[in-house]
Amino acid sequence: MPLNDKKDVKGSVMADQITVTLKKSQIGSTQKIRATLVGMGLTKLNKTVTRKDTPAFRGMLRKVQHLVVVEE
């Protein structure tokens, strides 16, 4: 395995970028979840963003996994 590969907590190799699309409305969600979506850059339905794959971003994804679709 090359030295520049990133590993997550479980030891599997993480991708450099993650593409996330907001597929469900944030209406009815708590303020904390809405703030997480804004922090991720997902402000409108069907908006797609590509972000660097970090543990912090993975945590944000876990918080809103019921509203988004993830492509690695």
C-alpha positions, -999 to +999 in steps of 0.1 A: +000+000+000+014+034-009+024+057+020+001+086+009-032+065+012-055+078+039-071+053+063-103+057+083-107+045+119-114+009+108-083+008+086-099+009+052-085+032+026-104+065+022-111+082-011-096+117-017-130+133-026-166+126-018-196+138-039-228+144-020-262+153-034-291+166-013-321+144-023-347+151+004-360+183+018-347+198+051-382+210+059-392+194+093-356+187+102-341+201+134-321+233+134-289+213+140-294+192+109-302+223+088-270+239+101-250+207+091-264+208+056-255+245+052-220+237+065-216+210+039-227+235+012-261+217+005-286+245+004-311+234-023-326+201-034-306+182-060-275+203-053-243+183-056-210+192-039-176+176-040-156+178-008-124+165+006-128+132+025-120+139+061-132+123+094-150+156+102-169+155+069-177+118+074-193+127+108-214+154+091-225+128+065-235+104+092-257+131+108-277+138+075-274+103+059-312+101+056-313+132+034-284+128+010-269+104-016-232+098-014-209+089-043-172+082-035 
